[in-house]
Amino acid sequence: MDLVTLDASQKHEYPEYCSLLFQGKAKKGLSFEDIAKHLGRSEVAVAALFYGQARASPEDIEKLSAYLEIPHTTLSEQLRGFPDRGKGVDMPPRDPLIYRLYEIVQNYGQSYKAVMNEKFGDGIMSAIAFSTKVDKEVDDQGNAWAVITMKGKWLPFSRF
């Protein structure tokens, strides 16, 4: 299995601690799945921590520092703040895989909205009270399929 690392050209786009986390991950040869199992979190949530897109709990910091062999004080000081979500990806995205996800929303966003409005009424799906996961399925012909599940709390619009 090839493991994702933080490319040197990307380091300036992310908080300093991201490099520390990716170095620890590479040094130990761990996947996001391995780390997620250790933390008791989803793979996507762990990857979000590594890219500075999510906030680590004190328990996350404790477990990460021990598992990745990063000094607790260093990691705690750097992970203490609030994430600056949305950095690191240009809009529209240039990376082909991220662009395809964006393209899905461009092509089917209105359809998702219409179906959700019919099922739930006037509102939005939260990206805060939210979870997501990625699975791999292989069909009878041996083709790999990416399965992305998104689950967000429905937030009805209020009248004022």
Buried (B, 14 or more C-beta within 10 A) or exposed (E): EEEEEBEEEBEEBBBEBBBBBBBBBBEEEBBBEBBBEBBEBBBBBBBBBBBBBBBBEEEBBBBBBEBBEBEEEEBBEBBEEEBEEEEBBEEEBEEEEBBEBBEEEEEEEEEEEEEBEEEEEEBBBEEEEEEBBBEEEEEEEEEEEEEEEEEBEEEEEEEE
